[in-house]
Amino acid sequence: MHAVVVAGGRSTRFGERDKAVASLAGTPLIRRVADRLAGPVESLVVNCRPAQRAVIADVLADYPRPVTYALDAPDRAGEGPLAGMGAGLRATDAERAFVVACDVPFVDPAFVRYLFDRAAAREAAVPYREGYPEPLHAVYEVEPALDAIERALDGGRRRADAALDALDASAVREAAIGTHAAPGAFTNLNTRAALDAAEDRLRRR
Ligand SMILES: Nc1nc2c(ncn2[C@@H]2O[C@H](COP(=O)(O)OP(=O)(O)OP(=O)(O)O)[C@@H](O)[C@H]2O)c(=O)[nH]1
């Protein structure tokens, strides 16, 4: 199993710092995501902007799996998470990959394995929560996903879910999520307040 961590956003809701490397109880967010994935995955691709690379490489320096950096293509830089997904998926030679945002520190490795099972013989496995897809917490077959992403971007569609309608995707509904994912697996930390709240929860455990 292989994973792509998308980290090229500007973290505008977070404030001045890059949330990818913001510390949650002493560990940078992207390192927490990577550590959660270290069981199931054999390799990691990190998609980010060129300016982020050195700092992210520093926090992942001793990661126990190979890490490849996929920088946003110059003609797609700042074009949003779908372009980041494309850059990341292009850099993997895996047939399928789990794509995840950099700000979900409690991503559940058992659920990631379940998503790979659900994606077998399909072009994707995508969780749906409250009726909305979670394209940055999903497994994709790389080749069809790249085709769909390129077509969406060429058509001016930049949202992370813009490639989904072109894919034969297995929809992972709430009941299956409840059974297979730990509570908090999807919690994403977009603001400093959300990070502080997560830190409080960790301390109270
Ligand atoms: N490569 C790349 N990744 C992006 C881009 N925009 C968002 N992302 C990533 O997509 C994921 C989800 O995006 P958001 O949670 O909205 O992150 P963000 O855009 O940095 O945050 P805000 O500016 O507060 O919306 C995060 O892991 C981001 O790093 C982009 O333009 N390029």
The ligand as an SDF file (V2000), in Angstrom:
LIG
                    3D

 32 34  0  0  0  0  0  0  0  0999 V2000
   -0.6890   21.1940   -3.6240 N   0  0  0  0  0  0  0  0  0  0  0  0
   -1.7170   21.8950   -3.1380 C   0  0  0  0  0  0  0  0  0  0  0  0
   -2.3590   21.4580   -2.0260 N   0  0  0  0  0  0  0  0  0  0  0  0
   -3.3880   22.2000   -1.5510 C   0  0  0  0  0  0  0  0  0  0  0  0
   -3.7790   23.4100   -2.1700 C   0  0  0  0  0  0  0  0  0  0  0  0
   -4.8180   23.9220   -1.4680 N   0  0  0  0  0  0  0  0  0  0  0  0
   -5.0510   23.0720   -0.4440 C   0  0  0  0  0  0  0  0  0  0  0  0
   -4.1810   22.0290   -0.4850 N   0  0  0  0  0  0  0  0  0  0  0  0
   -4.1030   20.8970    0.4630 C   0  0  0  0  0  0  0  0  0  0  0  0
   -5.3650   20.2670    0.4780 O   0  0  0  0  0  0  0  0  0  0  0  0
   -5.7230   19.8850    1.8010 C   0  0  0  0  0  0  0  0  0  0  0  0
   -7.0680   20.4780    2.1590 C   0  0  0  0  0  0  0  0  0  0  0  0
   -7.0130   21.8790    2.0340 O   0  0  0  0  0  0  0  0  0  0  0  0
   -7.4160   22.8700    3.2090 P   0  0  0  0  0  0  0  0  0  0  0  0
   -7.6750   22.1160    4.4500 O   0  0  0  0  0  0  0  0  0  0  0  0
   -8.4460   23.8180    2.7290 O   0  0  0  0  0  0  0  0  0  0  0  0
   -6.0160   23.5950    3.4140 O   0  0  0  0  0  0  0  0  0  0  0  0
   -5.5290   25.0180    3.0210 P   0  0  0  0  0  0  0  0  0  0  0  0
   -5.9990   25.3890    1.6450 O   0  0  0  0  0  0  0  0  0  0  0  0
   -4.0660   25.0230    3.2650 O   0  0  0  0  0  0  0  0  0  0  0  0
   -6.2320   25.8810    4.1390 O   0  0  0  0  0  0  0  0  0  0  0  0
   -7.0830   27.2440    4.0110 P   0  0  0  0  0  0  0  0  0  0  0  0
   -6.2190   28.2160    3.2800 O   0  0  0  0  0  0  0  0  0  0  0  0
   -7.3310   27.6300    5.4310 O   0  0  0  0  0  0  0  0  0  0  0  0
   -8.3300   26.8520    3.2580 O   0  0  0  0  0  0  0  0  0  0  0  0
   -4.5880   20.3320    2.7170 C   0  0  0  0  0  0  0  0  0  0  0  0
   -3.7970   19.1970    2.9820 O   0  0  0  0  0  0  0  0  0  0  0  0
   -3.8420   21.3590    1.8870 C   0  0  0  0  0  0  0  0  0  0  0  0
   -2.4390   21.3620    2.1580 O   0  0  0  0  0  0  0  0  0  0  0  0
   -3.0690   23.8500   -3.3530 C   0  0  0  0  0  0  0  0  0  0  0  0
   -3.3560   24.8940   -3.9510 O   0  0  0  0  0  0  0  0  0  0  0  0
   -2.0560   23.0540   -3.7860 N   0  0  0  0  0  0  0  0  0  0  0  0
  1  2  1  0
  2  3  2  0
  2 32  1  0
  3  4  1  0
  4  5  2  0
  4  8  1  0
  5  6  1  0
  5 30  1  0
  6  7  2  0
  7  8  1  0
  8  9  1  0
  9 10  1  0
  9 28  1  0
 10 11  1  0
 11 12  1  0
 11 26  1  0
 12 13  1  0
 13 14  1  0
 14 15  2  0
 14 16  1  0
 14 17  1  0
 17 18  1  0
 18 19  2  0
 18 20  1  0
 18 21  1  0
 21 22  1  0
 22 23  2  0
 22 24  1  0
 22 25  1  0
 26 27  1  0
 26 28  1  0
 28 29  1  0
 30 31  2  0
 30 32  1  0
M  END
$$$$
